[in-house]
Amino acid sequence: MLGYLKKRGVFALVDAFTAGVGKAKEFEKYVVTDLKDITELIDVLSQAIREMNAKRVVIDSVTSLYIDRPSLARGIILKLKRVLAGLGCTTFFVSQISVGERGFGGPGVEHGVDGIIRLDLDEINGELKRSLIVWKMRGTSHSMKRHPFEITEKGIVVKPKEVLKL
């Protein structure tokens, strides 16, 4: 699917993981070569956004940007947010947490974003159930309940009338 979207010119991947090593070097247009250089990451992202005329950006995952430098997490997120918003983009930061952890995935990260939607997978009565909860959404009211969702061929389908109790 991603290959199809790339061919249509509606999707671009910025490779900030492999640093252009191996096969990725052959087919990736936007590559960050120094995985610890936030300035290079911002420069490559900015180039991709301008060339693609992007309106939405997903950073998956921001955890890797500060895993070895947790004290810098908040500054990195704020810098990325400022630059990407300045380019007119809505940005989704994906942050990973350990199974069973109830935080948001980084020291101070939650203060640098406008919204937090947490996706969970929990065992309930011997069955795995997916749910989401909106922890924060600046400037708007939102449901304060945990809602089940499904991942389908059409995307994520939230069941707003149902509430999942853990």
C-alpha positions as CSV (number, residue, x, y, z in Angstrom):
1,M,0.0,0.0,0.0
2,L,2.8,2.5,0.9
3,G,4.5,1.8,-2.4
4,Y,1.3,2.5,-4.2
5,L,0.9,5.8,-2.4
6,K,4.5,6.8,-3.0
7,K,4.1,6.1,-6.7
8,R,1.0,8.4,-6.7
9,G,3.1,11.1,-5.1
10,V,0.8,11.4,-2.0
11,F,3.1,9.8,0.5
12,A,6.8,10.1,1.4
13,L,8.9,8.3,3.9
14,V,11.7,10.1,5.7
15,D,14.1,7.4,6.8
16,A,15.6,8.4,10.1
17,F,16.1,4.8,11.3
18,T,18.5,3.0,8.9
19,A,20.6,6.1,8.1
20,G,20.7,5.0,4.5
21,V,22.4,1.7,5.2
22,G,21.7,-1.4,3.1
23,K,18.7,-1.7,0.8
24,A,17.1,1.5,2.1
25,K,19.9,3.5,0.5
26,E,18.7,2.3,-3.0
27,F,15.1,3.4,-2.8
28,E,14.6,6.1,-0.1
29,K,14.7,9.7,-1.3
30,Y,14.7,11.4,2.2
31,V,17.4,10.0,4.5
32,V,18.7,11.3,7.8
33,T,22.3,10.0,8.0
34,D,23.1,11.0,11.6
35,L,20.4,9.6,13.8
36,K,21.4,11.8,16.7
37,D,21.4,15.1,14.8
38,I,18.0,16.8,15.4
39,T,19.0,19.6,13.1
40,E,19.6,17.2,10.2
41,L,16.3,15.5,10.9
42,I,14.5,18.9,10.8
43,D,16.2,19.8,7.6
44,V,15.3,16.6,5.8
45,L,11.7,16.7,7.2
46,S,11.4,20.3,6.0
47,Q,12.6,19.4,2.5
48,A,10.2,16.5,2.2
49,I,7.3,18.6,3.5
50,R,8.0,21.4,1.0
51,E,8.5,19.0,-2.0
52,M,5.4,17.0,-1.2
53,N,3.3,20.0,-0.1
54,A,2.5,17.9,3.0
55,K,-0.3,18.9,5.3
56,R,0.1,16.0,7.8
57,V,3.3,14.5,9.3
58,V,3.6,11.4,11.4
59,I,6.8,10.9,13.5
60,D,7.0,7.2,14.4
61,S,8.3,7.1,16.9
62,V,9.6,10.0,18.9
63,T,10.7,7.6,21.6
64,S,13.8,6.8,19.5
65,L,14.7,10.5,19.3
66,Y,15.5,10.7,23.0
67,I,15.8,7.1,24.3
68,D,19.4,7.6,25.1
69,R,19.0,11.3,26.1
70,P,15.8,11.5,28.2
71,S,16.6,14.9,29.6
72,L,16.4,16.4,26.1
73,A,12.9,14.9,25.3
74,R,10.8,18.0,26.0
75,G,13.1,20.3,24.0
76,I,13.2,17.9,21.1
77,I,9.4,17.6,20.9
78,L,8.9,21.4,21.3
79,K,11.5,22.1,18.6
80,L,9.8,19.6,16.2
81,K,6.4,20.9,17.0
82,R,7.4,24.6,16.4
83,V,9.1,23.9,13.1
84,L,6.4,21.6,11.7
85,A,3.6,23.9,12.8
86,G,5.5,26.7,11.1
87,L,5.4,24.7,7.9
88,G,1.6,24.5,8.2
89,C,1.5,20.8,9.2
90,T,-0.7,18.9,11.6
91,T,1.8,16.5,13.3
92,F,1.1,13.2,14.9
93,F,3.9,12.1,17.3
94,V,3.8,8.3,18.0
95,S,5.3,7.5,21.4
96,Q,5.9,4.0,22.7
97,I,5.6,2.8,26.3
98,S,6.1,-0.6,27.9
99,V,3.3,-3.0,28.3
100,G,1.5,-2.3,31.5
101,E,2.9,1.2,31.8
102,R,0.3,4.0,32.2
103,G,2.4,7.0,31.3
104,F,2.6,8.8,27.9
105,G,6.1,7.7,26.8
106,G,8.7,10.2,27.7
107,P,9.8,12.7,30.3
108,G,7.8,15.9,29.7
109,V,6.6,14.9,26.2
110,E,2.9,15.3,27.1
111,H,3.5,19.1,27.9
112,G,4.7,19.8,24.3
113,V,1.7,18.5,22.4
114,D,-1.9,19.8,21.9
115,G,-3.5,16.3,22.2
116,I,-2.9,12.9,23.5
117,I,-4.8,9.9,22.3
118,R,-3.7,6.7,23.9
119,L,-4.2,3.4,22.2
120,D,-4.3,0.3,24.4
121,L,-4.5,-3.4,24.1
122,D,-5.7,-5.0,27.3
123,E,-6.7,-8.5,28.4
124,I,-10.3,-8.6,29.6
125,N,-11.9,-11.9,30.6
126,G,-9.2,-13.8,28.7
127,E,-9.6,-11.8,25.5
128,L,-7.5,-9.0,24.0
129,K,-9.4,-5.8,23.5
130,R,-8.3,-2.6,21.8
131,S,-9.4,0.7,23.3
132,L,-8.5,4.4,23.1
133,I,-8.9,7.2,25.5
134,V,-8.4,10.9,24.8
135,W,-6.2,12.1,27.7
136,K,-5.8,15.6,26.5
137,M,-7.1,17.7,23.6
138,R,-6.3,21.4,24.0
139,G,-9.1,23.8,23.1
140,T,-12.0,21.4,22.7
141,S,-14.2,19.2,24.9
142,H,-13.9,15.5,24.3
143,S,-15.1,12.2,25.7
144,M,-13.6,11.3,29.0
145,K,-14.4,7.6,28.5
146,R,-12.4,4.6,27.2
147,H,-13.9,3.5,23.9
148,P,-13.2,0.2,22.1
149,F,-12.0,0.4,18.5
150,E,-11.2,-2.0,15.6
151,I,-8.6,-1.8,12.9
152,T,-10.4,-2.6,9.6
153,E,-9.7,-2.3,5.9
154,K,-11.3,1.1,6.1
155,G,-9.0,2.2,8.9
156,I,-9.6,2.7,12.6
157,V,-13.3,2.4,13.6
158,V,-14.0,3.8,17.0
159,K,-17.2,2.7,18.8
160,P,-18.2,6.0,20.6
161,K,-21.4,4.6,22.1
162,E,-19.5,1.8,23.9
163,V,-17.3,2.1,26.9
164,L,-14.6,-0.4,27.8
165,K,-14.0,-1.0,31.5
166,L,-10.7,-2.3,32.6
